[in-house]
Amino acid sequence: MTPLRAVPATALALLLLAGCTGPRIVRSDLNALYSSGEFFAAADGRDLRTIIQGNPYGNTPGFEQLVAQIMTGTYVGPRTRFTPTPGPTENRDYFVSVVFNAQPAVNPFDLCDRKTWTTAPAMRPILVRAAFCVAGREASAVTGFLDQSSGPDDPAFINLISHLTIELFPYTPPPLFGRIGGFPD
């Protein structure tokens, strides 16, 4: 390879590596239980219980509330308030489970059993797994990570939580004819 051809290849590799330091959602799954209509019915104008486990920044006070505020401030459709301490508007059949740096790693599909997970606060990259749970079963699940972050007010961390929230609650069009499968009986 000539030296001039190596320069663009090297520059491209460096740009790609530089782009890898931001937050990334690496897996997003929807179960047949998930629909935008179901999410609206469960959460519009309501508190949505949000169970947050682990804190990648150690003992940062108010971490759970900060994560819930970021989620609430992210537009996903219904007017819902993600909160670890829901009020009387909560529909108890629905909740969100978020786990940071679970040790050992947890499958997002297992987050709806309300189990307490062991977490590693100082682990990097930050690995977050989340699930939207309907009647104790996973309706949607997301996994994301962030290589570096200075704290919960770091724009990269806020971006990770916002992106995670958007992926956890994607818009899905209603089924044709109002029935799953799209065909009338």
N, C-alpha and C positions, 0 to 999 in steps of 0.2 A: 504494500500500500504506500502510495506517495505521501509525504508529509502534509501536503495541502488537503488531501482527502481525509486524513486523520483528524484535522482540526474541526471540520464540521461534525464529524461523528462524535468526537470528544465533547464538543459544545452541546450537542443534542443529548448525550448521556448525562451531562451535568444539569441541563435543564430538566430532564426527566427526574433525576434524583432530587433536585430542589423542589419540584412539584410534589414529591412524596412525603413532605414533612407536615402537610396540613391534615385536617380530619378526613377520614374516609369511611364511608359505609360500604362494607364488603359483602353483606348478605342481607337480603330483605325477602321475607316470605309471607305470602298470604294463604290462609287456610280457607276452606269453604265457609267457615263461620263468619268471615269478614265481609262487610259491605258498608259503603258510605252511609246508606240509609239506616243500618243498624247502629252505626256510630253516632249519627245525629239523634236517633231516638234515645240512645243511652246517655248522651252527654250534653246536648244542646240546652243551655241555660242551667246546667247542673255542675256540681262538684264531681270530679272523677278521681277516685282514690288512686294515688300514685305512691307505690311502695318503692323507696330508694334505698339500696343497700350498698355499702362501701363508700369510701371517700378517697379518691386518688391524691388528695392533698393533705392527708393526715387528719387532724382534728379541726379543720376549718369550721368555725361556728356558722350555723345557718346554711350549711351546704345543701341539705335536702330541700329547703325552701327556695334556695337560689335555682336549683335545677328545675323545680316545679314552676318557678316564675318564668324561666326561659321557655319551657314547654308551653305555658299559658300564653306567652307573648308571640308564639309562632303560629301563624295562620294555617289551620288545617280544616276549616269549615265551620263546625258548630262553635257557638260561644260556650266554651267549657273552661272550668278552672281546674287545672291539674293541682292536686294538693295531697300531702301526706296526712292531713287532718280534715277530712271532708265534713261538711255540715249536713243538715237534714235533706238537702236536695240530692244527695248521693243515691244512685241506683246500685245496690250492693251486689248485683249480678255481674257488674263490670268493674275492672280495675286495670291499672298499668303496673307492671313490675320492671324495675330498672336495677341492674347490678353492675357495679364497677369492679373490674379486676378480680373476678371470682377465682378462687384457688381451691381445688382444681377447676379448670375451665368448665363452665356450665353451658349446656345446650339451651338456646333461647326457648325451645319448646317445653322445657321443664320449669320455666319461671312462673307458671300459673298455679303451682301447687302450694304457694305461700310458705315455702320452706325458707329458713334462714341460711344464707350462704356465707362461707368463710371468704374473706377478701384480703387482698394485699395492697395496702394503701400507697406504697411508694413505687409500685411496679410501673415500668415504662416499656413499651408504649402503653397508654391508658387503653384498656379494652372494656367496652361497654356493651352489654346485651340488654335488650328490652323486649317486652311482649305486651300486647293488648289482650286481656283475658276476658272471655265471655263464659259465665257459668263455670269457672274453674278450668277452662280449656283455652289454648292459644288460638287467637283469631288472626293475629299478625305478629311477626317477630323481626327484629333487626339486630345486626351486629355491626359495630363500628369501632374505629380506633384512632388515636391521636398520638403521634410520636413524641412531641414535646409541648409542654404548656406550663406557664408560670403560676397559674392559679385559676380559680373558678371564674374570675372576671377577665381572663385572657380571651381576646376575640376568637382565637382558634377553638377554645373550649366551648364558647357560646355557639359558634358555628356548628360544632359537632352535635351538640344537644338539639339545636334547631333542625339540622338535617335529619337527625335520628327521628325526631318527632314527625317531620313531613313524610318520611319513609314508612313510619309505623301506621300512619293514617292517610293512605293515598285515596284519591277520589276514584271510585269505581262506578261506572254507569249502571243504572238499574237494569235488571234483566228484561229481555224482551217479553212483552205480554205479562209482566209482573210475576213470572215464574222462573225458577232456576232451570236452566236448560234451554229456555227461550221458546218452547213450543207448547201450545195449549193442549189440554187432554183431548 
